Amino acid sequence: MPFAKEIMQGTLRRMMDAGVELYEFQPTMLHGKLVTIDDHVVIAGSGNLDPRSFFINDENNLHVLSPAFAREQRQMFQRDLARSKRLTEETLRISLGRRFRGLWGHFVVGLL
């Protein structure tokens, strides 16, 4: 999304302030989501954890119960992480104009 960073800046800062490490995949935009639980359960797909993905969008997630598959997915994640850039306070700093664009984006994001 052209102005996703502006819209998400506040949320990303709050996450960072809470101690979450944030990374941005560099080769391209990555839409897929991956969750591994206790090295046994894998949830992978395009769905976000929000009402729009659950009830409006045509999103799909695959749930797999397999320690071997979970290991493979964690290894794949580590390879992707090596191709990602860690976000910092500096990389999240944006101009005042881009902040206003992000505020405007909050009003239309529900329509996207």
Secondary structure, DSSP 8 states (H G I E B T S, - for coil): -TTHHHHHHHHHHHHHHTT---EEESSS----EEEEETTTEEEEES--SSHHHHHTS---EEEEE-HHHHHHHHHHHHHHHHTEEE--HHHH---HHHHHHHHHHHHHGGG-
